[in-house]
Amino acid sequence: MKPYLRNKIPSSPEEIPENTAYEAGYLVTKNAGWRNVKPVISIGKCVGCLNCYLYCPDGVIYQDNGKAAIDYDFCKGCGICRKICKTGAIEMEAEK
């Protein structure tokens, strides 16, 4: 599921995440434009394990055709996904 802006913040117990980060789709504001590096996924190296999705603190990673993809509108460029990727499929590039 690709993240998108929601009109409301989760309030009921059913909407509260059970993991360490919100599931994709609960973001309420776009990136403020201060990111100076961004993660880029090498589709050829990605095995679709989605560990990056599980560890992303902002829930901006989603599955697209069996591989990981990133919604850059919400990514803050923290680099956690790069550190957790065991196949080395994610590299950090300078923001242009």
N, CA, C and O atoms as CSV, one atom per row, in Angstrom:
chain,resi,resn,atom,element,x,y,z
A,1,MET,N,N,0.837,-1.178,0.000
A,1,MET,CA,C,0.000,0.000,0.000
A,1,MET,C,C,0.882,1.242,0.000
A,1,MET,O,O,1.722,1.393,0.888
A,2,LYS,N,N,0.720,2.107,-0.941
A,2,LYS,CA,C,1.492,3.336,-1.000
A,2,LYS,C,C,0.918,4.355,-0.013
A,2,LYS,O,O,-0.301,4.512,0.069
A,3,PRO,N,N,1.784,5.053,0.742
A,3,PRO,CA,C,1.282,6.049,1.685
A,3,PRO,C,C,0.552,7.182,0.975
A,3,PRO,O,O,0.859,7.510,-0.171
A,4,TYR,N,N,-0.398,7.764,1.656
A,4,TYR,CA,C,-1.085,8.951,1.150
A,4,TYR,C,C,-1.583,9.748,2.351
A,4,TYR,O,O,-1.704,9.216,3.454
A,5,LEU,N,N,-1.867,11.006,2.128
A,5,LEU,CA,C,-2.307,11.859,3.218
A,5,LEU,C,C,-3.680,11.447,3.714
A,5,LEU,O,O,-4.589,11.197,2.922
A,6,ARG,N,N,-3.822,11.380,5.003
A,6,ARG,CA,C,-5.098,11.072,5.629
A,6,ARG,C,C,-5.712,12.367,6.146
A,6,ARG,O,O,-4.997,13.328,6.430
A,7,ASN,N,N,-7.012,12.392,6.265
A,7,ASN,CA,C,-7.693,13.568,6.783
A,7,ASN,C,C,-7.708,13.610,8.301
A,7,ASN,O,O,-7.956,14.659,8.894
A,8,LYS,N,N,-7.444,12.474,8.930
A,8,LYS,CA,C,-7.485,12.455,10.382
A,8,LYS,C,C,-6.354,11.609,10.932
A,8,LYS,O,O,-5.824,10.728,10.255
A,9,ILE,N,N,-5.999,11.892,12.163
A,9,ILE,CA,C,-4.982,11.125,12.871
A,9,ILE,C,C,-5.689,9.960,13.563
A,9,ILE,O,O,-6.796,10.141,14.071
A,10,PRO,N,N,-5.079,8.760,13.597
A,10,PRO,CA,C,-5.719,7.608,14.225
A,10,PRO,C,C,-6.150,7.908,15.654
A,10,PRO,O,O,-5.395,8.505,16.423
A,11,SER,N,N,-7.356,7.497,16.008
A,11,SER,CA,C,-7.849,7.770,17.360
A,11,SER,C,C,-8.425,6.542,18.045
A,11,SER,O,O,-8.412,6.466,19.274
A,12,SER,N,N,-8.922,5.593,17.295
A,12,SER,CA,C,-9.512,4.408,17.914
A,12,SER,C,C,-8.447,3.333,18.109
A,12,SER,O,O,-7.432,3.340,17.413
A,13,PRO,N,N,-8.663,2.414,19.041
A,13,PRO,CA,C,-7.685,1.348,19.291
A,13,PRO,C,C,-7.381,0.503,18.053
A,13,PRO,O,O,-6.270,-0.008,17.919
A,14,GLU,N,N,-8.342,0.350,17.154
A,14,GLU,CA,C,-8.113,-0.440,15.948
A,14,GLU,C,C,-7.124,0.243,14.999
A,14,GLU,O,O,-6.484,-0.427,14.189
A,15,GLU,N,N,-6.995,1.549,15.091
A,15,GLU,CA,C,-6.112,2.292,14.198
A,15,GLU,C,C,-4.711,2.486,14.773
A,15,GLU,O,O,-3.819,2.961,14.069
A,16,ILE,N,N,-4.506,2.128,16.033
A,16,ILE,CA,C,-3.198,2.300,16.659
A,16,ILE,C,C,-2.313,1.135,16.235
A,16,ILE,O,O,-2.738,-0.018,16.306
A,17,PRO,N,N,-1.076,1.419,15.790
A,17,PRO,CA,C,-0.216,0.362,15.279
A,17,PRO,C,C,0.214,-0.621,16.365
A,17,PRO,O,O,0.307,-0.262,17.539
A,18,GLU,N,N,0.473,-1.855,15.964
A,18,GLU,CA,C,0.955,-2.872,16.886
A,18,GLU,C,C,2.463,-3.016,16.805
A,18,GLU,O,O,3.060,-3.727,17.614
A,19,ASN,N,N,3.092,-2.351,15.838
A,19,ASN,CA,C,4.535,-2.427,15.649
A,19,ASN,C,C,5.183,-1.133,16.094
A,19,ASN,O,O,4.527,-0.277,16.688
A,20,THR,N,N,6.468,-0.985,15.812
A,20,THR,CA,C,7.207,0.185,16.264
A,20,THR,C,C,6.966,1.410,15.407
A,20,THR,O,O,7.354,2.509,15.803
A,21,ALA,N,N,6.345,1.269,14.253
A,21,ALA,CA,C,6.070,2.411,13.383
A,21,ALA,C,C,4.661,2.267,12.815
A,21,ALA,O,O,4.125,1.162,12.736
A,22,TYR,N,N,4.069,3.389,12.421
A,22,TYR,CA,C,2.754,3.338,11.788
A,22,TYR,C,C,2.826,2.574,10.480
A,22,TYR,O,O,3.847,2.610,9.793
A,23,GLU,N,N,1.749,1.882,10.129
A,23,GLU,CA,C,1.709,1.247,8.819
A,23,GLU,C,C,1.601,2.342,7.757
A,23,GLU,O,O,1.130,3.443,8.040
A,24,ALA,N,N,2.027,2.042,6.565
A,24,ALA,CA,C,1.988,3.022,5.481
A,24,ALA,C,C,0.569,3.541,5.302
A,24,ALA,O,O,-0.397,2.779,5.352
A,25,GLY,N,N,0.460,4.835,5.095
A,25,GLY,CA,C,-0.848,5.426,4.873
A,25,GLY,C,C,-1.325,6.327,5.996
A,25,GLY,O,O,-2.335,7.012,5.834
A,26,TYR,N,N,-0.633,6.354,7.136
A,26,TYR,CA,C,-1.061,7.180,8.257
A,26,TYR,C,C,-0.283,8.486,8.379
A,26,TYR,O,O,-0.358,9.151,9.413
A,27,LEU,N,N,0.443,8.854,7.368
A,27,LEU,CA,C,1.196,10.103,7.411
A,27,LEU,C,C,0.248,11.272,7.181
A,27,LEU,O,O,-0.667,11.187,6.363
A,28,VAL,N,N,0.472,12.351,7.901
A,28,VAL,CA,C,-0.438,13.479,7.803
A,28,VAL,C,C,0.209,14.757,7.272
A,28,VAL,O,O,-0.502,15.724,6.994
A,29,THR,N,N,1.532,14.792,7.123
A,29,THR,CA,C,2.205,15.954,6.539
A,29,THR,C,C,3.297,15.486,5.586
A,29,THR,O,O,3.908,14.439,5.800
A,30,LYS,N,N,3.539,16.259,4.536
A,30,LYS,CA,C,4.600,15.925,3.593
A,30,LYS,C,C,5.951,16.382,4.135
A,30,LYS,O,O,6.018,17.193,5.058
A,31,ASN,N,N,7.032,15.850,3.546
A,31,ASN,CA,C,8.389,16.227,3.908
A,31,ASN,C,C,8.525,17.744,3.801
A,31,ASN,O,O,8.062,18.346,2.832
A,32,ALA,N,N,9.152,18.350,4.782
A,32,ALA,CA,C,9.276,19.806,4.827
A,32,ALA,C,C,10.341,20.347,3.877
A,32,ALA,O,O,10.507,21.562,3.775
A,33,GLY,N,N,11.065,19.471,3.179
A,33,GLY,CA,C,12.056,19.930,2.218
A,33,GLY,C,C,13.453,20.069,2.787
A,33,GLY,O,O,14.329,20.613,2.115
A,34,TRP,N,N,13.693,19.597,4.004
A,34,TRP,CA,C,15.012,19.735,4.604
A,34,TRP,C,C,15.901,18.510,4.391
A,34,TRP,O,O,17.054,18.516,4.821
A,35,ARG,N,N,15.406,17.480,3.750
A,35,ARG,CA,C,16.201,16.271,3.512
A,35,ARG,C,C,17.366,16.606,2.575
A,35,ARG,O,O,17.164,17.250,1.546
A,36,ASN,N,N,18.599,16.168,2.929
A,36,ASN,CA,C,19.734,16.424,2.052
A,36,ASN,C,C,20.265,15.160,1.385
A,36,ASN,O,O,21.048,15.244,0.439
A,37,VAL,N,N,19.845,13.983,1.869
A,37,VAL,CA,C,20.145,12.717,1.194
A,37,VAL,C,C,18.866,11.900,1.145
A,37,VAL,O,O,17.979,12.055,1.985
A,38,LYS,N,N,18.786,11.034,0.155
A,38,LYS,CA,C,17.603,10.191,0.032
A,38,LYS,C,C,18.013,8.765,-0.310
A,38,LYS,O,O,19.025,8.564,-0.980
A,39,PRO,N,N,17.252,7.777,0.133
A,39,PRO,CA,C,17.554,6.391,-0.208
A,39,PRO,C,C,17.080,6.070,-1.625
A,39,PRO,O,O,16.002,6.487,-2.047
A,40,VAL,N,N,17.903,5.326,-2.338
A,40,VAL,CA,C,17.553,4.887,-3.691
A,40,VAL,C,C,17.707,3.370,-3.721
A,40,VAL,O,O,18.747,2.837,-3.334
A,41,ILE,N,N,16.672,2.684,-4.181
A,41,ILE,CA,C,16.669,1.219,-4.195
A,41,ILE,C,C,17.109,0.706,-5.554
A,41,ILE,O,O,16.586,1.122,-6.588
A,42,SER,N,N,18.084,-0.209,-5.542
A,42,SER,CA,C,18.505,-0.912,-6.751
A,42,SER,C,C,17.570,-2.109,-6.916
A,42,SER,O,O,17.675,-3.095,-6.186
A,43,ILE,N,N,16.671,-2.015,-7.866
A,43,ILE,CA,C,15.665,-3.068,-8.061
A,43,ILE,C,C,16.316,-4.420,-8.352
A,43,ILE,O,O,15.779,-5.456,-7.960
A,44,GLY,N,N,17.454,-4.426,-9.027
A,44,GLY,CA,C,18.145,-5.672,-9.333
A,44,GLY,C,C,18.670,-6.390,-8.102
A,44,GLY,O,O,18.758,-7.618,-8.093
A,45,LYS,N,N,19.019,-5.642,-7.065
A,45,LYS,CA,C,19.539,-6.230,-5.832
A,45,LYS,C,C,18.444,-6.526,-4.817
A,45,LYS,O,O,18.633,-7.362,-3.933
A,46,CYS,N,N,17.312,-5.859,-4.930
A,46,CYS,CA,C,16.223,-6.023,-3.960
A,46,CYS,C,C,15.600,-7.408,-4.095
A,46,CYS,O,O,15.225,-7.825,-5.191
A,47,VAL,N,N,15.492,-8.123,-2.964
A,47,VAL,CA,C,14.892,-9.456,-2.968
A,47,VAL,C,C,13.460,-9.435,-2.454
A,47,VAL,O,O,12.809,-10.478,-2.389
A,48,GLY,N,N,12.961,-8.253,-2.087
A,48,GLY,CA,C,11.579,-8.132,-1.642
A,48,GLY,C,C,11.330,-8.624,-0.232
A,48,GLY,O,O,10.198,-8.975,0.102
A,49,CYS,N,N,12.360,-8.659,0.611
A,49,CYS,CA,C,12.183,-9.131,1.993
A,49,CYS,C,C,11.415,-8.136,2.857
A,49,CYS,O,O,10.821,-8.517,3.865
A,50,LEU,N,N,11.427,-6.874,2.469
A,50,LEU,CA,C,10.728,-5.778,3.142
A,50,LEU,C,C,11.176,-5.535,4.580
A,50,LEU,O,O,10.401,-5.024,5.388
A,51,ASN,N,N,12.417,-5.894,4.910
A,51,ASN,CA,C,12.960,-5.500,6.208
A,51,ASN,C,C,13.011,-3.984,6.317
A,51,ASN,O,O,12.795,-3.425,7.392
A,52,CYS,N,N,13.296,-3.322,5.207
A,52,CYS,CA,C,13.333,-1.859,5.206
A,52,CYS,C,C,11.966,-1.293,5.580
A,52,CYS,O,O,11.885,-0.299,6.302
A,53,TYR,N,N,10.905,-1.910,5.103
A,53,TYR,CA,C,9.544,-1.493,5.458
A,53,TYR,C,C,9.298,-1.632,6.953
A,53,TYR,O,O,8.714,-0.748,7.580
A,54,LEU,N,N,9.747,-2.746,7.517
A,54,LEU,CA,C,9.517,-2.997,8.935
A,54,LEU,C,C,10.250,-2.019,9.833
A,54,LEU,O,O,9.764,-1.689,10.915
A,55,TYR,N,N,11.417,-1.549,9.400
A,55,TYR,CA,C,12.226,-0.669,10.235
A,55,TYR,C,C,12.041,0.815,9.935
A,55,TYR,O,O,12.520,1.652,10.700
A,56,CYS,N,N,11.370,1.161,8.860
A,56,CYS,CA,C,11.184,2.571,8.499
A,56,CYS,C,C,10.338,3.269,9.566
A,56,CYS,O,O,9.188,2.885,9.782
A,57,PRO,N,N,10.888,4.289,10.237
A,57,PRO,CA,C,10.128,4.948,11.295
A,57,PRO,C,C,8.956,5.786,10.790
A,57,PRO,O,O,8.071,6.143,11.568
A,58,ASP,N,N,8.942,6.102,9.504
A,58,ASP,CA,C,7.883,6.944,8.963
A,58,ASP,C,C,6.901,6.192,8.074
A,58,ASP,O,O,5.938,6.787,7.589
A,59,GLY,N,N,7.117,4.914,7.850
A,59,GLY,CA,C,6.195,4.116,7.043
A,59,GLY,C,C,6.113,4.545,5.596
A,59,GLY,O,O,5.035,4.503,5.003
A,60,VAL,N,N,7.232,4.960,5.009
A,60,VAL,CA,C,7.214,5.451,3.630
A,60,VAL,C,C,7.588,4.392,2.606
A,60,VAL,O,O,7.555,4.654,1.403
A,61,ILE,N,N,7.940,3.211,3.065
A,61,ILE,CA,C,8.328,2.134,2.151
A,61,ILE,C,C,7.130,1.208,1.962
A,61,ILE,O,O,6.428,0.867,2.914
A,62,TYR,N,N,6.918,0.814,0.722
A,62,TYR,CA,C,5.803,-0.069,0.398
A,62,TYR,C,C,6.255,-1.064,-0.662
A,62,TYR,O,O,7.324,-0.899,-1.250
A,63,GLN,N,N,5.461,-2.083,-0.909
A,63,GLN,CA,C,5.802,-3.103,-1.892
A,63,GLN,C,C,5.169,-2.768,-3.231
A,63,GLN,O,O,3.982,-2.450,-3.310
A,64,ASP,N,N,5.975,-2.845,-4.280
A,64,ASP,CA,C,5.513,-2.577,-5.634
A,64,ASP,C,C,6.095,-3.647,-6.552
A,64,ASP,O,O,7.307,-3.692,-6.764
A,65,ASN,N,N,5.249,-4.495,-7.090
A,65,ASN,CA,C,5.671,-5.607,-7.955
A,65,ASN,C,C,6.704,-6.507,-7.286
A,65,ASN,O,O,7.675,-6.925,-7.917
A,66,GLY,N,N,6.492,-6.800,-6.010
A,66,GLY,CA,C,7.366,-7.713,-5.281
A,66,GLY,C,C,8.658,-7.104,-4.788
A,66,GLY,O,O,9.465,-7.807,-4.179
A,67,LYS,N,N,8.884,-5.833,-5.026
A,67,LYS,CA,C,10.109,-5.149,-4.595
A,67,LYS,C,C,9.735,-3.960,-3.718
A,67,LYS,O,O,8.591,-3.505,-3.729
A,68,ALA,N,N,10.696,-3.466,-2.967
A,68,ALA,CA,C,10.466,-2.300,-2.115
A,68,ALA,C,C,10.470,-1.032,-2.963
A,68,ALA,O,O,11.195,-0.936,-3.953
A,69,ALA,N,N,9.656,-0.069,-2.566
A,69,ALA,CA,C,9.594,1.246,-3.213
A,69,ALA,C,C,9.447,2.288,-2.114
A,69,ALA,O,O,9.003,1.975,-1.010
A,70,ILE,N,N,9.820,3.526,-2.416
A,70,ILE,CA,C,9.822,4.593,-1.419
A,70,ILE,C,C,8.975,5.758,-1.901
A,70,ILE,O,O,9.073,6.169,-3.057
A,71,ASP,N,N,8.149,6.285,-1.019
A,71,ASP,CA,C,7.390,7.493,-1.313
A,71,ASP,C,C,8.211,8.683,-0.813
A,71,ASP,O,O,8.244,8.959,0.386
A,72,TYR,N,N,8.866,9.381,-1.729
A,72,TYR,CA,C,9.771,10.470,-1.372
A,72,TYR,C,C,9.046,11.703,-0.841
A,72,TYR,O,O,9.684,12.579,-0.258
A,73,ASP,N,N,7.745,11.792,-1.024
A,73,ASP,CA,C,7.011,12.919,-0.456
A,73,ASP,C,C,7.096,12.931,1.066
A,73,ASP,O,O,6.994,13.991,1.685
A,74,PHE,N,N,7.282,11.759,1.672
A,74,PHE,CA,C,7.274,11.654,3.123
A,74,PHE,C,C,8.598,11.200,3.723
A,74,PHE,O,O,8.772,11.281,4.939
A,75,CYS,N,N,9.529,10.728,2.912
A,75,CYS,CA,C,10.816,10.235,3.399
A,75,CYS,C,C,11.651,11.384,3.964
A,75,CYS,O,O,11.761,12.444,3.347
A,76,LYS,N,N,12.238,11.163,5.143
A,76,LYS,CA,C,13.075,12.178,5.779
A,76,LYS,C,C,14.562,11.935,5.534
A,76,LYS,O,O,15.386,12.768,5.912
A,77,GLY,N,N,14.922,10.815,4.912
A,77,GLY,CA,C,16.315,10.541,4.589
A,77,GLY,C,C,17.152,10.112,5.776
A,77,GLY,O,O,18.344,10.416,5.827
A,78,CYS,N,N,16.562,9.417,6.728
A,78,CYS,CA,C,17.289,9.026,7.945
A,78,CYS,C,C,18.343,7.952,7.682
A,78,CYS,O,O,19.342,7.896,8.399
A,79,GLY,N,N,18.149,7.099,6.677
A,79,GLY,CA,C,19.123,6.073,6.324
A,79,GLY,C,C,18.971,4.756,7.059
A,79,GLY,O,O,19.792,3.859,6.875
A,80,ILE,N,N,17.958,4.613,7.877
A,80,ILE,CA,C,17.752,3.351,8.592
A,80,ILE,C,C,17.534,2.207,7.607
A,80,ILE,O,O,18.038,1.104,7.817
A,81,CYS,N,N,16.794,2.459,6.542
A,81,CYS,CA,C,16.535,1.420,5.536
A,81,CYS,C,C,17.840,0.918,4.917
A,81,CYS,O,O,17.988,-0.279,4.672
A,82,ARG,N,N,18.780,1.821,4.663
A,82,ARG,CA,C,20.065,1.427,4.092
A,82,ARG,C,C,20.842,0.549,5.060
A,82,ARG,O,O,21.441,-0.447,4.654
A,83,LYS,N,N,20.837,0.904,6.314
A,83,LYS,CA,C,21.589,0.133,7.307
A,83,LYS,C,C,20.995,-1.255,7.522
A,83,LYS,O,O,21.735,-2.203,7.786
A,84,ILE,N,N,19.684,-1.392,7.414
A,84,ILE,CA,C,19.024,-2.670,7.686
A,84,ILE,C,C,19.026,-3.604,6.467
A,84,ILE,O,O,18.833,-4.810,6.618
A,85,CYS,N,N,19.240,-3.062,5.267
A,85,CYS,CA,C,19.177,-3.866,4.035
A,85,CYS,C,C,20.369,-4.818,3.951
A,85,CYS,O,O,21.510,-4.383,3.798
A,86,LYS,N,N,20.096,-6.121,4.052
A,86,LYS,CA,C,21.152,-7.132,4.051
A,86,LYS,C,C,21.742,-7.382,2.669
A,86,LYS,O,O,22.861,-7.883,2.560
A,87,THR,N,N,21.009,-7.043,1.613
A,87,THR,CA,C,21.522,-7.277,0.260
A,87,THR,C,C,22.249,-6.068,-0.312
A,87,THR,O,O,22.810,-6.146,-1.404
A,88,GLY,N,N,22.245,-4.959,0.405
A,88,GLY,CA,C,22.910,-3.747,-0.082
A,88,GLY,C,C,22.167,-3.100,-1.236
A,88,GLY,O,O,22.775,-2.426,-2.068
A,89,ALA,N,N,20.852,-3.298,-1.293
A,89,ALA,CA,C,20.062,-2.769,-2.403
A,89,ALA,C,C,19.719,-1.288,-2.243
A,89,ALA,O,O,19.227,-0.664,-3.183
A,90,ILE,N,N,19.973,-0.724,-1.067
A,90,ILE,CA,C,19.629,0.675,-0.824
A,90,ILE,C,C,20.895,1.493,-0.598
A,90,ILE,O,O,21.724,1.156,0.248
A,91,GLU,N,N,21.029,2.543,-1.343
A,91,GLU,CA,C,22.146,3.485,-1.205
A,91,GLU,C,C,21.580,4.875,-0.969
A,91,GLU,O,O,20.488,5.199,-1.435
A,92,MET,N,N,22.327,5.689,-0.244
A,92,MET,CA,C,21.916,7.064,0.009
A,92,MET,C,C,22.573,7.972,-1.042
A,92,MET,O,O,23.785,7.921,-1.250
A,93,GLU,N,N,21.761,8.794,-1.691
A,93,GLU,CA,C,22.253,9.739,-2.698
A,93,GLU,C,C,21.956,11.149,-2.264
A,93,GLU,O,O,20.981,11.395,-1.553
A,94,ALA,N,N,22.788,12.077,-2.687
A,94,ALA,CA,C,22.561,13.489,-2.383
A,94,ALA,C,C,21.271,13.968,-3.042
A,94,ALA,O,O,20.976,13.631,-4.188
A,95,GLU,N,N,20.528,14.745,-2.307
A,95,GLU,CA,C,19.285,15.327,-2.832
A,95,GLU,C,C,19.635,16.412,-3.842
A,95,GLU,O,O,20.534,17.221,-3.613
A,96,LYS,N,N,18.920,16.420,-4.955
A,96,LYS,CA,C,19.190,17.418,-5.992
A,96,LYS,C,C,18.153,18.489,-6.005
A,96,LYS,O,O,18.228,19.411,-6.817
